[in-house]
Amino acid sequence: MGLRFKVMNRADVLKFVHEFHDEPFYVISIHSSASFEPQFDMDNECLKDVLYMQFSDTDEQGYYDAITEEDGMKIYRWAKELPDDALVVVHCRAGRSRSPAVVAALSYIFNGNDDEFWKCPPYTPNFLVYRFILYAWAKYELFHMGYEKLQKNLDEFSRYRQGSHGNGIMKEEVS
């Protein structure tokens, strides 16, 4: 089924968290250094976890409060650990740029499609945010794919070395 997403602004998410829900949900809360970080009531049994992120709504890489590569990785790795059919509520102050960008990137990664968030007003996803999350995904997966391949080769080499007689012939090959 894949992850399910809702994009909200700060006011709507605060209402949403305090309402009754019949299913668990997770929240990514985005704020900038110039705005307050909303606190969520973790007594709500359906609210399972909140990832708090701080970055501005800017397309300028290197801007003092712009999203960073580390932020993108943190978002991706947090989402990667969620149950497959989890409901993820993502909010920023207005719910129009940063949160749709996060949702578009995660929707592309986990569901294979991000069209809904690029072609649907009132969203104007922040491309820098989108790009850094996709970059984190690619970097993480390539590293782990490379690590797994390396580990497999090391395991095979170890088995070979343990089974050899010093002449490159494995014990199983000797009859």
matplotlib code that plots the C-alpha trace (Angstrom):
import matplotlib.pyplot as plt

x = [0.0, 2.8, 3.0, 0.0, 0.5, -1.4, 0.0, -1.1, -0.3, 0.6, -2.9, -4.5, -2.0, -2.5, -6.2, -5.7, -3.4, -6.1, -8.9, -9.9, -8.5, -9.1, -5.6, -2.1, -0.3, 3.2, 4.1, 6.9, 6.9, 8.9, 9.6, 12.2, 14.5, 12.2, 9.1, 8.1, 8.3, 4.8, 4.7, 2.4, 0.5, 2.1, -0.8, -2.8, -2.5, -2.7, 0.2, 3.2, 6.1, 7.1, 10.1, 11.0, 12.9, 14.1, 14.8, 13.6, 11.5, 14.3, 15.6, 19.1, 21.5, 23.8, 21.4, 22.0, 18.7, 18.2, 17.7, 21.0, 22.1, 21.9, 18.3, 17.4, 19.1, 17.3, 13.9, 14.6, 15.9, 13.0, 10.5, 12.3, 11.6, 7.8, 5.3, 4.5, 1.0, 1.6, -0.2, 2.3, 1.2, 3.7, 3.3, 5.1, 3.8, 1.6, 1.5, 2.3, 6.0, 8.2, 5.7, 4.5, 8.2, 8.8, 5.7, 6.5, 10.0, 8.8, 5.9, 8.2, 10.6, 8.1, 5.1, 6.8, 4.7, 4.8, 2.5, -0.2, 2.0, 3.5, 0.3, -2.1, -2.6, -2.2, 1.1, 4.4, 6.9, 10.3, 12.7, 15.7, 13.9, 12.7, 16.2, 18.0, 15.6, 16.0, 19.7, 19.7, 17.7, 20.1, 23.2, 21.8, 20.7, 23.9, 26.0, 24.0, 23.8, 27.6, 28.1, 26.0, 27.8, 31.2, 30.0, 28.9, 32.3, 34.1, 31.9, 32.6, 36.3, 36.4, 34.6, 37.0, 40.1, 38.8, 38.1, 41.4, 44.5, 46.7, 46.7, 43.5, 41.4, 38.4, 37.8, 34.5, 36.4, 38.8, 37.5]
y = [0.0, 2.5, 5.5, 7.8, 11.6, 14.7, 18.2, 20.8, 24.2, 24.8, 25.7, 22.7, 20.2, 21.4, 20.8, 17.4, 16.1, 17.0, 15.3, 11.6, 9.3, 5.6, 4.9, 5.7, 8.6, 10.2, 13.9, 15.8, 19.2, 21.9, 25.3, 28.0, 29.6, 32.7, 30.7, 28.7, 24.9, 23.6, 21.0, 18.1, 16.2, 12.8, 11.6, 11.1, 7.3, 7.5, 10.0, 7.6, 9.9, 13.4, 14.4, 18.1, 19.8, 23.4, 25.0, 28.0, 28.2, 29.2, 27.9, 29.3, 26.5, 27.7, 30.2, 30.3, 28.4, 26.4, 22.7, 20.8, 17.4, 16.2, 17.4, 15.5, 12.3, 12.7, 12.9, 10.0, 7.7, 8.5, 7.8, 4.6, 3.2, 3.8, 0.9, 0.4, 1.8, 4.6, 7.9, 10.7, 14.3, 16.9, 20.5, 23.8, 27.3, 27.8, 24.2, 25.3, 24.9, 23.0, 20.4, 19.6, 19.3, 16.8, 14.9, 14.9, 13.5, 10.9, 10.0, 9.5, 7.4, 5.2, 5.2, 5.9, 9.0, 12.6, 14.2, 15.0, 17.5, 19.2, 19.6, 20.5, 24.1, 25.6, 23.7, 25.1, 22.6, 24.0, 22.4, 22.6, 20.7, 18.1, 17.7, 17.3, 14.5, 12.7, 13.1, 11.6, 8.7, 8.0, 8.4, 6.2, 3.4, 3.5, 3.3, 0.5, -1.4, -1.0, -2.0, -5.1, -6.1, -5.5, -7.5, -10.4, -10.4, -10.3, -13.2, -15.2, -14.5, -15.5, -18.8, -19.4, -18.7, -20.8, -23.7, -23.5, -25.6, -22.8, -23.8, -21.9, -25.1, -25.2, -28.3, -29.0, -29.2, -31.8, -35.4]
z = [0.0, 0.9, 3.2, 3.2, 3.6, 4.7, 4.2, 6.7, 8.0, 11.7, 12.9, 11.2, 12.5, 16.1, 15.7, 14.0, 16.8, 19.4, 17.6, 17.9, 15.3, 14.8, 13.4, 14.4, 12.7, 12.7, 12.3, 10.7, 12.2, 10.3, 11.6, 10.9, 13.4, 13.3, 14.3, 17.3, 17.4, 18.2, 21.0, 20.5, 23.2, 23.2, 25.4, 22.2, 21.8, 18.0, 17.8, 17.6, 16.9, 15.9, 14.0, 14.6, 11.9, 11.6, 8.3, 6.4, 3.2, 0.9, -2.4, -1.6, -0.7, 1.9, 3.3, 7.1, 7.9, 4.7, 4.7, 4.8, 3.5, 7.1, 7.4, 4.3, 5.6, 9.0, 7.3, 5.0, 7.7, 10.0, 7.3, 6.3, 9.8, 9.6, 9.0, 5.3, 5.5, 8.1, 7.9, 8.0, 8.6, 7.5, 8.4, 8.2, 9.0, 5.8, 4.5, 0.9, 0.2, 2.7, 3.8, 0.2, -0.8, 2.0, 1.1, -2.7, -2.1, 0.4, -1.9, -4.8, -2.7, -1.0, -3.4, -6.8, -7.6, -6.6, -9.2, -6.7, -4.9, -8.0, -10.0, -7.2, -6.2, -3.6, -3.3, -4.6, -3.3, -2.3, -4.8, -2.5, 0.2, -2.4, -3.9, -0.5, 0.6, -2.8, -2.6, 0.9, -0.3, -3.2, -1.1, 1.7, -0.7, -2.8, 0.3, 1.8, -1.5, -1.9, 1.7, 1.3, -1.9, -0.2, 2.8, 0.5, -1.2, 2.1, 3.4, 0.2, 0.5, 4.2, 3.4, 0.6, 2.8, 5.6, 3.2, 1.3, 1.8, 0.9, -2.7, -3.7, -3.7, -1.5, 0.7, -1.1, -4.4, -3.1, -3.4]

ax = plt.figure().add_subplot(projection="3d")
ax.plot(x, y, z, "-o")
ax.set_aspect("equal")
plt.show()
